[in-house]
């Protein structure tokens, strides 16, 4: 449902206005304050003609300020998770579980609600919201819930769409034989690749596992290189145990697609890999020649050591 006045500040003046609203005059108030109180999701709703079923993550719009669903479906996913603490994500957690249970999301403008301004009991909304998004991911680890921790909910669909159509190998040159040999010499028995979608590289180096960011490329790898395991993660958060891999290889062109998350990928790679290597190429970094660097961390800062 449309939620009007969701972001209206809690002031005495605003409260005095809302106290005048009744079931008899709410329609007139919505006409008067439509632009000021507008649901900022409205443009997205209108763009998709109120049918969100074509979005990759429609659940990010499932705010419980105004949310209805079939009671049978609600009980199937066991309703709200009351273990969430503080502000945020308990509603999108419910919506996500409904989505995973094959429910569709339709927007109704015929029965909008008005959000009454009120003071928040939370002392640190941003921290609580992030912690709750982390909890959502741990309950249902997947690329969309992983990215939801770091990407604003409304923008998550844009990021997922971008990753689905991005071809990383078109931004990277063909690696010379000696370049691949340098990578091969560092590989051990359990290796993970992050940031490449080159079948040529995968065919020659044959890592045990690769993170894939699109359904399209996952299918290609499964068809042509079934011996390589594919996992649908971006790389900022995974459910692998510490030092699960002997080596993690990060391809710079790929992991730089979302620059703000690049450091997060480094940190997660250092957690799940006993050794981490950053592969830079001359096309993506034109002032540098091919480099293979090992990644180390000191007080959360990244140290590159060329080898």
FILUMBA-543208 format. One record per atom (N, C-alpha, C): x, y negated, z negated; chain; residue in three letters. Coordinates in steps of 0.2 Angstrom, whole numbers. Atoms other than C-alpha are relative to their C-alpha. Layout:
<sites>
X, Y, Z, A, ala
...
</sites>
This chain:
<sites>
4, 6, 0, A, unk
0, 0, 0, A, unk
4, -6, 0, A, unk
-3, 6, 1, A, unk
5, -18, 2, A, unk
0, -2, -7, A, unk
0, 3, 7, A, unk
11, -26, -14, A, unk
2, -7, 1, A, unk
-1, 8, 0, A, unk
9, -45, -15, A, unk
3, -2, -6, A, unk
-3, 4, 6, A, unk
19, -56, -27, A, unk
5, 5, -3, A, unk
-5, -5, 3, A, unk
32, -42, -30, A, unk
6, -4, -3, A, unk
-6, 4, 2, A, unk
46, -55, -32, A, unk
-1, -7, -3, A, unk
1, 6, 3, A, unk
37, -69, -40, A, unk
3, 0, -7, A, unk
-3, 1, 6, A, unk
46, -76, -54, A, unk
-4, 0, -6, A, unk
5, 0, 6, A, unk
39, -74, -72, A, unk
1, -7, -3, A, unk
0, 7, 3, A, unk
36, -92, -77, A, unk
-7, -1, -3, A, unk
6, 2, 3, A, unk
22, -100, -87, A, unk
-5, -2, 6, A, unk
4, 3, -6, A, unk
16, -109, -71, A, unk
-3, 6, 4, A, unk
2, -6, -4, A, unk
15, -93, -61, A, unk
-5, 4, -4, A, unk
4, -4, 4, A, unk
7, -84, -75, A, unk
-7, -3, 0, A, unk
7, 3, 0, A, unk
-7, -97, -76, A, unk
-4, 1, 6, A, unk
3, -1, -6, A, unk
-10, -95, -58, A, unk
-3, 7, 1, A, unk
3, -7, -1, A, unk
-12, -76, -59, A, unk
-5, 2, -5, A, unk
5, -1, 5, A, unk
-23, -77, -74, A, unk
-7, -2, 2, A, unk
6, 2, -3, A, unk
-36, -85, -63, A, unk
-3, 5, 5, A, unk
2, -5, -5, A, unk
-37, -70, -52, A, unk
-5, 5, -3, A, unk
5, -5, 2, A, unk
-52, -58, -53, A, unk
-2, 4, 6, A, unk
2, -4, -5, A, unk
-59, -44, -43, A, unk
-5, -4, 5, A, unk
5, 4, -4, A, unk
-72, -57, -36, A, unk
4, -5, 5, A, unk
-3, 5, -3, A, unk
-59, -70, -30, A, unk
7, 2, 3, A, unk
-7, -2, -2, A, unk
-43, -59, -26, A, unk
1, -1, 7, A, unk
-1, 1, -8, A, unk
-46, -60, -7, A, unk
2, -7, 1, A, unk
-1, 7, -2, A, unk
-46, -79, -7, A, unk
7, -2, -3, A, unk
-7, 2, 3, A, unk
-30, -80, -18, A, unk
5, 3, 5, A, unk
-5, -3, -5, A, unk
-21, -68, -5, A, unk
0, -4, 6, A, unk
-1, 4, -6, A, unk
-26, -79, 9, A, unk
3, -7, -1, A, unk
-3, 7, 2, A, unk
-20, -95, 0, A, unk
7, 1, -1, A, unk
-7, -1, 2, A, unk
-4, -87, -6, A, unk
4, 5, 5, A, unk
-2, -6, -4, A, unk
-1, -74, 8, A, unk
8, -1, 2, A, unk
-7, 1, -2, A, unk
16, -82, 14, A, unk
4, 0, -6, A, unk
-5, 0, 6, A, unk
23, -85, -3, A, unk
0, 7, -4, A, unk
1, -6, 3, A, unk
17, -68, -10, A, unk
2, 6, 4, A, unk
0, -5, -5, A, unk
20, -58, 5, A, unk
5, 6, -2, A, unk
-4, -6, 1, A, unk
27, -40, 4, A, unk
6, 0, 5, A, unk
-5, 0, -5, A, unk
44, -41, 11, A, unk
2, 6, 4, A, unk
0, -6, -5, A, unk
42, -24, 19, A, unk
-4, -1, 6, A, unk
6, 1, -4, A, unk
28, -31, 29, A, unk
3, 0, 8, A, unk
-2, 0, -7, A, unk
39, -34, 45, A, unk
2, 7, 2, A, unk
-2, -7, -2, A, unk
45, -16, 45, A, unk
-7, 4, 1, A, unk
6, -4, -1, A, unk
27, -9, 42, A, unk
-3, -2, 7, A, unk
3, 3, -6, A, unk
21, -20, 57, A, unk
3, 3, 6, A, unk
-4, -3, -6, A, unk
35, -14, 68, A, unk
-2, 7, 1, A, unk
2, -7, -1, A, unk
30, 4, 65, A, unk
-7, 1, 0, A, unk
7, 0, -1, A, unk
12, 0, 66, A, unk
-3, 4, -6, A, unk
2, -3, 6, A, unk
10, 6, 48, A, unk
1, 8, -1, A, unk
-1, -7, 0, A, unk
15, 24, 52, A, unk
8, 1, 0, A, unk
-7, -1, 1, A, unk
32, 28, 45, A, unk
3, 6, 1, A, unk
-2, -7, -1, A, unk
33, 46, 50, A, unk
6, 0, 5, A, unk
-5, -1, -5, A, unk
46, 42, 64, A, unk
7, -2, -4, A, unk
-6, 2, 4, A, unk
59, 35, 51, A, unk
3, 6, -3, A, unk
-4, -6, 3, A, unk
73, 46, 45, A, unk
-1, 0, -8, A, unk
1, 0, 7, A, unk
70, 40, 27, A, unk
-6, -4, -2, A, unk
6, 4, 2, A, unk
52, 34, 25, A, unk
-1, -1, -7, A, unk
1, 0, 7, A, unk
53, 38, 7, A, unk
2, -6, -4, A, unk
-3, 6, 3, A, unk
63, 22, 3, A, unk
-6, -5, -1, A, unk
6, 4, 0, A, unk
46, 13, 5, A, unk
-5, 2, -5, A, unk
5, -2, 5, A, unk
37, 23, -8, A, unk
0, -3, -7, A, unk
0, 3, 6, A, unk
36, 11, -22, A, unk
-6, 1, -4, A, unk
5, -2, 4, A, unk
25, 16, -36, A, unk
-5, -6, -3, A, unk
4, 6, 1, A, unk
18, -2, -38, A, unk
-7, 1, 3, A, unk
6, -2, -4, A, unk
5, 4, -26, A, unk
1, 6, 4, A, unk
-2, -6, -3, A, unk
6, 22, -21, A, unk
-5, 5, -1, A, unk
5, -5, 1, A, unk
-7, 35, -18, A, unk
2, 7, 4, A, unk
-1, -7, -4, A, unk
-5, 54, -13, A, unk
-5, 5, -3, A, unk
5, -6, 1, A, unk
-15, 70, -13, A, unk
3, 3, -7, A, unk
-2, -3, 7, A, unk
-15, 77, -31, A, unk
3, 7, 1, A, unk
-3, -6, 0, A, unk
-11, 94, -25, A, unk
7, 0, 2, A, unk
-7, 1, -2, A, unk
5, 88, -16, A, unk
4, -3, -6, A, unk
-3, 3, 6, A, unk
9, 78, -32, A, unk
2, 5, -5, A, unk
-1, -5, 5, A, unk
8, 93, -43, A, unk
5, 5, 3, A, unk
-5, -4, -3, A, unk
18, 103, -30, A, unk
7, -2, -2, A, unk
-7, 3, 1, A, unk
33, 92, -33, A, unk
1, -2, -7, A, unk
0, 1, 7, A, unk
29, 91, -52, A, unk
0, -7, -2, A, unk
1, 7, 2, A, unk
25, 73, -52, A, unk
7, -4, -1, A, unk
-5, 4, 2, A, unk
36, 59, -59, A, unk
5, 4, -4, A, unk
-5, -3, 5, A, unk
53, 64, -67, A, unk
1, -5, -5, A, unk
-1, 5, 6, A, unk
52, 56, -84, A, unk
7, 0, -3, A, unk
-7, 0, 3, A, unk
70, 59, -87, A, unk
4, -6, 2, A, unk
-4, 6, -3, A, unk
75, 43, -77, A, unk
0, -5, -6, A, unk
-1, 5, 5, A, unk
81, 29, -89, A, unk
1, -7, 3, A, unk
-1, 6, -3, A, unk
79, 11, -86, A, unk
-4, -2, 6, A, unk
3, 2, -5, A, unk
74, 2, -71, A, unk
2, 3, 7, A, unk
-1, -2, -7, A, unk
72, 9, -53, A, unk
1, 7, 2, A, unk
-1, -6, -3, A, unk
72, 24, -42, A, unk
-4, 6, -2, A, unk
4, -6, 2, A, unk
60, 35, -52, A, unk
-6, 1, 5, A, unk
5, 0, -5, A, unk
47, 30, -38, A, unk
2, 3, 6, A, unk
-3, -2, -7, A, unk
58, 33, -23, A, unk
2, 8, -1, A, unk
-2, -7, 2, A, unk
64, 50, -32, A, unk
-7, 4, 2, A, unk
7, -3, -2, A, unk
45, 55, -31, A, unk
-1, 0, 7, A, unk
2, 1, -8, A, unk
43, 49, -13, A, unk
5, 5, 3, A, unk
-5, -4, -4, A, unk
59, 58, -8, A, unk
-2, 8, -1, A, unk
2, -7, 1, A, unk
53, 75, -16, A, unk
-6, 1, 4, A, unk
6, -1, -4, A, unk
36, 72, -7, A, unk
2, 1, 8, A, unk
-3, 0, -6, A, unk
46, 69, 9, A, unk
3, 7, 2, A, unk
-3, -7, -1, A, unk
56, 85, 7, A, unk
-5, 5, 0, A, unk
5, -5, 0, A, unk
40, 94, 5, A, unk
-5, -1, 6, A, unk
4, 0, -6, A, unk
34, 89, 22, A, unk
-6, -5, 0, A, unk
6, 4, 0, A, unk
22, 75, 18, A, unk
2, -6, 4, A, unk
-1, 6, -4, A, unk
20, 60, 29, A, unk
-2, -7, -4, A, unk
1, 7, 4, A, unk
20, 41, 24, A, unk
-4, -5, 5, A, unk
4, 4, -3, A, unk
6, 30, 30, A, unk
-1, -6, -4, A, unk
1, 7, 4, A, unk
4, 11, 25, A, unk
-7, -2, 1, A, unk
7, 2, -1, A, unk
-13, 5, 21, A, unk
0, -8, -2, A, unk
1, 7, 1, A, unk
-16, -14, 22, A, unk
-7, -2, -3, A, unk
7, 1, 2, A, unk
-34, -12, 18, A, unk
-1, 0, -8, A, unk
0, 0, 7, A, unk
-31, -9, -1, A, unk
6, -2, -3, A, unk
-6, 2, 3, A, unk
-17, -20, -6, A, unk
-1, -1, -8, A, unk
0, 1, 7, A, unk
-12, -24, -24, A, unk
4, -7, -1, A, unk
-3, 6, 2, A, unk
-6, -40, -33, A, unk
5, 2, -6, A, unk
-5, -1, 6, A, unk
10, -38, -44, A, unk
0, -6, -5, A, unk
0, 6, 5, A, unk
8, -48, -60, A, unk
7, -1, -3, A, unk
-7, 1, 2, A, unk
24, -56, -65, A, unk
1, 1, -8, A, unk
-1, -2, 7, A, unk
31, -50, -81, A, unk
8, 0, -2, A, unk
-7, -1, 2, A, unk
47, -50, -91, A, unk
3, 7, 0, A, unk
-3, -6, 0, A, unk
59, -36, -89, A, unk
3, 2, -6, A, unk
-4, -2, 6, A, unk
65, -25, -103, A, unk
7, 2, 1, A, unk
-6, -2, -2, A, unk
80, -20, -94, A, unk
6, -6, -1, A, unk
-6, 5, 1, A, unk
97, -29, -99, A, unk
4, 0, 6, A, unk
-4, 0, -6, A, unk
106, -24, -84, A, unk
-3, 4, 6, A, unk
4, -3, -5, A, unk
94, -20, -70, A, unk
5, 4, 6, A, unk
-4, -3, -5, A, unk
108, -17, -57, A, unk
4, 6, -2, A, unk
-4, -6, 2, A, unk
118, -5, -67, A, unk
-5, 6, -1, A, unk
5, -5, 1, A, unk
102, 5, -72, A, unk
-3, 3, 7, A, unk
2, -2, -6, A, unk
96, 5, -54, A, unk
5, 5, 4, A, unk
-5, -4, -3, A, unk
113, 12, -48, A, unk
0, 7, -3, A, unk
-1, -6, 3, A, unk
114, 25, -61, A, unk
-6, 5, 2, A, unk
6, -4, -1, A, unk
96, 31, -57, A, unk
1, 2, 8, A, unk
-2, -3, -7, A, unk
101, 32, -38, A, unk
5, 5, 0, A, unk
-4, -6, 1, A, unk
115, 43, -43, A, unk
-3, 6, -2, A, unk
4, -6, 2, A, unk
103, 54, -52, A, unk
-4, 3, 5, A, unk
4, -2, -6, A, unk
92, 55, -37, A, unk
4, 4, 5, A, unk
-4, -4, -4, A, unk
107, 61, -27, A, unk
2, 6, -3, A, unk
-2, -6, 3, A, unk
113, 74, -39, A, unk
-6, 5, 0, A, unk
6, -4, 0, A, unk
95, 81, -40, A, unk
-1, 3, 7, A, unk
1, -2, -6, A, unk
94, 82, -21, A, unk
6, -2, 5, A, unk
-6, 3, -4, A, unk
112, 80, -13, A, unk
-1, 1, 8, A, unk
0, 0, -7, A, unk
111, 76, 5, A, unk
3, -7, 3, A, unk
-3, 6, -2, A, unk
118, 62, 16, A, unk
-5, -6, -1, A, unk
5, 6, 1, A, unk
102, 51, 15, A, unk
0, -2, -7, A, unk
0, 2, 7, A, unk
102, 52, -4, A, unk
7, -3, -2, A, unk
-7, 2, 1, A, unk
121, 50, -4, A, unk
1, -8, 1, A, unk
-1, 7, -3, A, unk
120, 33, 6, A, unk
-5, -4, -4, A, unk
5, 4, 4, A, unk
105, 27, -4, A, unk
3, -3, -6, A, unk
-4, 2, 6, A, unk
117, 25, -19, A, unk
3, -7, 2, A, unk
-4, 6, -2, A, unk
126, 11, -9, A, unk
-3, -4, 5, A, unk
3, 4, -5, A, unk
115, 5, 4, A, unk
-7, -2, -2, A, unk
7, 3, 3, A, unk
99, -6, 0, A, unk
-5, 4, 4, A, unk
5, -5, -2, A, unk
84, 5, 2, A, unk
-3, -2, 7, A, unk
3, 2, -6, A, unk
76, -5, 16, A, unk
5, 0, 6, A, unk
-5, 0, -5, A, unk
92, -5, 26, A, unk
3, 7, 2, A, unk
-2, -7, -1, A, unk
95, 14, 24, A, unk
-1, 3, 7, A, unk
2, -3, -7, A, unk
86, 19, 40, A, unk
4, -3, 5, A, unk
-4, 3, -5, A, unk
96, 7, 50, A, unk
7, 3, 0, A, unk
-6, -3, 0, A, unk
112, 15, 44, A, unk
0, 7, 3, A, unk
1, -7, -2, A, unk
105, 33, 47, A, unk
0, 0, 7, A, unk
1, 0, -8, A, unk
100, 28, 65, A, unk
7, -1, 3, A, unk
-6, 2, -3, A, unk
117, 20, 68, A, unk
5, 7, 0, A, unk
-4, -6, 1, A, unk
126, 36, 62, A, unk
-2, 6, 5, A, unk
3, -5, -5, A, unk
115, 47, 73, A, unk
2, -1, 7, A, unk
-2, 1, -7, A, unk
120, 39, 89, A, unk
7, -2, 1, A, unk
-7, 2, -1, A, unk
138, 34, 86, A, unk
4, 5, 2, A, unk
-5, -5, -2, A, unk
151, 43, 95, A, unk
7, -2, -2, A, unk
-6, 2, 3, A, unk
167, 42, 85, A, unk
6, 0, 5, A, unk
-6, -2, -4, A, unk
179, 50, 98, A, unk
0, -6, 6, A, unk
0, 5, -6, A, unk
174, 36, 111, A, unk
4, -6, -3, A, unk
-3, 5, 3, A, unk
183, 24, 99, A, unk
8, 2, -1, A, unk
-7, -2, 2, A, unk
199, 34, 97, A, unk
3, 3, 7, A, unk
-3, -2, -6, A, unk
212, 39, 110, A, unk
1, 8, 0, A, unk
-2, -7, 0, A, unk
217, 57, 115, A, unk
6, 1, -3, A, unk
-6, -1, 4, A, unk
230, 63, 102, A, unk
5, 4, 4, A, unk
-5, -3, -3, A, unk
246, 68, 109, A, unk
2, 7, -3, A, unk
-1, -7, 3, A, unk
252, 86, 106, A, unk
4, -1, -6, A, unk
-4, 1, 6, A, unk
265, 80, 94, A, unk
-4, -3, -6, A, unk
4, 3, 5, A, unk
252, 70, 84, A, unk
-4, 6, -3, A, unk
4, -6, 3, A, unk
241, 86, 82, A, unk
5, 4, -4, A, unk
-4, -5, 4, A, unk
256, 96, 77, A, unk
2, -3, -7, A, unk
-1, 3, 7, A, unk
260, 83, 63, A, unk
-6, 2, -5, A, unk
5, -2, 5, A, unk
243, 86, 56, A, unk
0, 7, -1, A, unk
1, -8, 1, A, unk
243, 105, 59, A, unk
6, 2, -6, A, unk
-6, -2, 4, A, unk
260, 105, 49, A, unk
-2, -1, -8, A, unk
2, 2, 7, A, unk
251, 98, 33, A, unk
-6, 4, -2, A, unk
6, -4, 2, A, unk
236, 110, 34, A, unk
1, 6, -4, A, unk
-1, -6, 4, A, unk
234, 124, 22, A, unk
-6, 4, 1, A, unk
5, -5, -1, A, unk
221, 137, 19, A, unk
-7, -2, 0, A, unk
7, 3, 0, A, unk
206, 126, 15, A, unk
0, -7, 1, A, unk
-1, 7, -2, A, unk
205, 110, 24, A, unk
-7, -3, 2, A, unk
6, 4, -1, A, unk
191, 97, 26, A, unk
2, -6, 5, A, unk
-1, 6, -5, A, unk
190, 84, 41, A, unk
-6, -5, -2, A, unk
5, 5, 1, A, unk
181, 68, 38, A, unk
1, -6, 5, A, unk
-1, 5, -4, A, unk
178, 55, 52, A, unk
2, 1, 7, A, unk
-1, -2, -7, A, unk
180, 64, 68, A, unk
-5, 4, 3, A, unk
5, -4, -3, A, unk
168, 71, 81, A, unk
3, 2, 7, A, unk
-3, -3, -6, A, unk
181, 77, 94, A, unk
0, 7, 0, A, unk
0, -8, 0, A, unk
178, 95, 99, A, unk
7, 2, 2, A, unk
-7, -2, -1, A, unk
196, 95, 106, A, unk
4, 0, -6, A, unk
-4, 0, 7, A, unk
204, 90, 89, A, unk
-3, 6, -4, A, unk
2, -6, 5, A, unk
193, 103, 80, A, unk
2, 7, 3, A, unk
-2, -7, -3, A, unk
196, 117, 93, A, unk
7, 1, -1, A, unk
-7, -1, 0, A, unk
215, 114, 92, A, unk
2, 1, -8, A, unk
-2, 0, 7, A, unk
216, 112, 73, A, unk
-4, 5, -5, A, unk
5, -5, 3, A, unk
201, 123, 67, A, unk
0, -1, -8, A, unk
1, 0, 8, A, unk
198, 116, 49, A, unk
-5, 4, -2, A, unk
5, -4, 3, A, unk
188, 126, 38, A, unk
-7, -3, -1, A, unk
6, 3, 1, A, unk
175, 113, 36, A, unk
0, -7, 2, A, unk
0, 7, -3, A, unk
170, 96, 43, A, unk
-7, -3, -3, A, unk
6, 4, 2, A, unk
158, 82, 37, A, unk
-3, -2, 7, A, unk
3, 3, -6, A, unk
145, 78, 51, A, unk
-5, -5, -2, A, unk
4, 6, 2, A, unk
135, 62, 51, A, unk
-7, 0, 5, A, unk
6, 0, -4, A, unk
122, 67, 65, A, unk
-2, 7, 1, A, unk
3, -7, -2, A, unk
110, 81, 69, A, unk
3, 2, 6, A, unk
-3, -1, -7, A, unk
117, 80, 87, A, unk
6, 4, -1, A, unk
-7, -2, 0, A, unk
135, 83, 83, A, unk
0, 7, -5, A, unk
0, -6, 4, A, unk
131, 96, 69, A, unk
-2, 6, 5, A, unk
2, -5, -5, A, unk
122, 106, 83, A, unk
5, 2, 5, A, unk
-5, -2, -5, A, unk
136, 105, 95, A, unk
6, 4, -3, A, unk
-5, -4, 3, A, unk
149, 111, 82, A, unk
-3, 7, -1, A, unk
3, -7, 2, A, unk
137, 126, 77, A, unk
0, 4, 7, A, unk
0, -3, -7, A, unk
136, 130, 96, A, unk
6, 2, 2, A, unk
-7, -1, -3, A, unk
154, 129, 101, A, unk
5, 2, -5, A, unk
-5, -2, 5, A, unk
164, 131, 85, A, unk
-3, 3, -6, A, unk
4, -3, 5, A, unk
153, 142, 74, A, unk
5, 2, -6, A, unk
-4, -2, 6, A, unk
168, 147, 63, A, unk
2, -6, -4, A, unk
-1, 6, 4, A, unk
169, 129, 57, A, unk
-6, -2, -4, A, unk
6, 2, 3, A, unk
157, 125, 43, A, unk
-1, -7, 0, A, unk
2, 7, 0, A, unk
147, 109, 44, A, unk
-4, -2, -6, A, unk
4, 2, 6, A, unk
141, 99, 29, A, unk
-2, -7, 2, A, unk
3, 6, -2, A, unk
129, 84, 31, A, unk
1, -5, -6, A, unk
-2, 5, 5, A, unk
138, 71, 20, A, unk
4, -6, 4, A, unk
-4, 5, -3, A, unk
145, 54, 24, A, unk
7, 0, -3, A, unk
-6, 0, 3, A, unk
159, 56, 12, A, unk
1, -4, -6, A, unk
-1, 5, 6, A, unk
156, 43, -2, A, unk
-2, 4, -6, A, unk
2, -4, 6, A, unk
148, 56, -14, A, unk
-2, 7, 3, A, unk
2, -7, -2, A, unk
147, 75, -12, A, unk
-1, 4, -6, A, unk
1, -5, 6, A, unk
143, 90, -23, A, unk
5, 5, -1, A, unk
-6, -5, 1, A, unk
160, 99, -21, A, unk
3, -1, -7, A, unk
-4, 0, 7, A, unk
170, 103, -37, A, unk
6, -4, 1, A, unk
-7, 3, 0, A, unk
186, 94, -41, A, unk
5, 4, 4, A, unk
-5, -4, -4, A, unk
200, 99, -29, A, unk
-2, 6, 3, A, unk
3, -6, -3, A, unk
189, 111, -20, A, unk
4, 1, 6, A, unk
-4, -1, -6, A, unk
199, 108, -4, A, unk
8, 0, -1, A, unk
-7, 0, 0, A, unk
218, 111, -2, A, unk
2, -7, 3, A, unk
-1, 6, -4, A, unk
218, 96, 10, A, unk
-6, -3, 3, A, unk
6, 4, -3, A, unk
206, 82, 15, A, unk
4, -4, 5, A, unk
-2, 5, -5, A, unk
210, 73, 32, A, unk
-5, -5, 2, A, unk
5, 6, -1, A, unk
202, 56, 34, A, unk
3, -3, 7, A, unk
-2, 3, -6, A, unk
202, 50, 52, A, unk
-3, -8, 0, A, unk
1, 7, 2, A, unk
203, 31, 51, A, unk
-6, -3, 4, A, unk
5, 3, -4, A, unk
192, 26, 66, A, unk
-7, 2, -3, A, unk
7, -2, 2, A, unk
177, 36, 59, A, unk
-2, -2, -7, A, unk
2, 2, 6, A, unk
178, 32, 41, A, unk
0, -8, -1, A, unk
0, 7, 0, A, unk
179, 13, 46, A, unk
-6, -2, 3, A, unk
6, 2, -3, A, unk
162, 13, 53, A, unk
-4, -4, -4, A, unk
3, 4, 5, A, unk
155, 6, 37, A, unk
5, -3, -4, A, unk
-6, 2, 3, A, unk
170, -4, 31, A, unk
-1, -1, -8, A, unk
1, 1, 7, A, unk
162, -8, 14, A, unk
0, 7, -4, A, unk
0, -7, 3, A, unk
161, 11, 10, A, unk
7, 4, 1, A, unk
-6, -3, -2, A, unk
179, 15, 16, A, unk
4, 2, -6, A, unk
-4, -1, 6, A, unk
187, 14, -1, A, unk
-4, 6, -4, A, unk
4, -5, 3, A, unk
173, 25, -8, A, unk
1, 7, 3, A, unk
-2, -6, -3, A, unk
177, 38, 4, A, unk
7, 3, -2, A, unk
-6, -1, 2, A, unk
195, 37, -1, A, unk
0, 4, -7, A, unk
0, -3, 7, A, unk
191, 40, -19, A, unk
-3, 6, -1, A, unk
3, -6, 0, A, unk
179, 54, -16, A, unk
5, 5, 3, A, unk
-5, -5, -3, A, unk
192, 63, -5, A, unk
5, 2, -5, A, unk
-5, -1, 5, A, unk
205, 61, -19, A, unk
-3, 5, -6, A, unk
4, -4, 5, A, unk
192, 70, -31, A, unk
0, 7, 3, A, unk
2, -7, -2, A, unk
188, 85, -20, A, unk
6, 3, 4, A, unk
-6, -3, -4, A, unk
205, 87, -11, A, unk
6, 0, -5, A, unk
-6, 0, 4, A, unk
221, 92, -20, A, unk
5, -5, 4, A, unk
-4, 5, -4, A, unk
230, 82, -5, A, unk
-5, -3, 4, A, unk
4, 4, -5, A, unk
223, 68, 5, A, unk
4, -3, 5, A, unk
-4, 3, -6, A, unk
229, 62, 22, A, unk
-4, -5, 4, A, unk
4, 5, -4, A, unk
224, 46, 31, A, unk
4, 1, 7, A, unk
-2, 0, -7, A, unk
226, 48, 50, A, unk
-2, -6, 4, A, unk
0, 7, -4, A, unk
229, 31, 59, A, unk
2, 1, 7, A, unk
-1, -1, -7, A, unk
229, 30, 77, A, unk
2, -7, 4, A, unk
-2, 7, -3, A, unk
237, 16, 89, A, unk
-6, -3, 3, A, unk
6, 3, -4, A, unk
220, 13, 98, A, unk
-4, -4, -6, A, unk
4, 3, 5, A, unk
211, 9, 82, A, unk
4, -5, -4, A, unk
-5, 5, 3, A, unk
226, 0, 74, A, unk
5, -2, 5, A, unk
-4, 1, -6, A, unk
234, -7, 90, A, unk
7, -3, -2, A, unk
-7, 3, 2, A, unk
249, -15, 80, A, unk
4, 6, -3, A, unk
-4, -6, 3, A, unk
254, 2, 73, A, unk
0, 6, 5, A, unk
0, -6, -3, A, unk
259, 18, 80, A, unk
-4, 5, -4, A, unk
4, -6, 4, A, unk
251, 35, 75, A, unk
4, 1, -7, A, unk
-2, -1, 6, A, unk
253, 37, 57, A, unk
-4, 6, -4, A, unk
3, -4, 4, A, unk
250, 51, 45, A, unk
2, -1, -7, A, unk
-2, 2, 7, A, unk
249, 45, 27, A, unk
-4, 4, -5, A, unk
4, -3, 5, A, unk
245, 53, 11, A, unk
-2, -5, -5, A, unk
4, 5, 4, A, unk
233, 44, -1, A, unk
1, 2, -7, A, unk
0, -1, 7, A, unk
237, 42, -19, A, unk
-4, -6, -4, A, unk
4, 5, 3, A, unk
228, 32, -32, A, unk
3, -2, -7, A, unk
-2, 3, 7, A, unk
233, 21, -47, A, unk
-4, -5, -2, A, unk
4, 5, 3, A, unk
221, 13, -58, A, unk
-6, -2, 5, A, unk
5, 1, -5, A, unk
208, 15, -44, A, unk
2, -4, 6, A, unk
-2, 3, -6, A, unk
219, 6, -31, A, unk
3, 5, 4, A, unk
-2, -5, -5, A, unk
224, 15, -15, A, unk
8, -2, 1, A, unk
-7, 0, -2, A, unk
243, 18, -12, A, unk
1, 4, 6, A, unk
-1, -4, -6, A, unk
247, 23, 6, A, unk
8, 2, 0, A, unk
-7, -2, -1, A, unk
263, 33, 8, A, unk
1, 4, 6, A, unk
-1, -3, -6, A, unk
269, 36, 25, A, unk
5, 6, 0, A, unk
-4, -6, 1, A, unk
276, 53, 28, A, unk
2, 2, 8, A, unk
</sites>
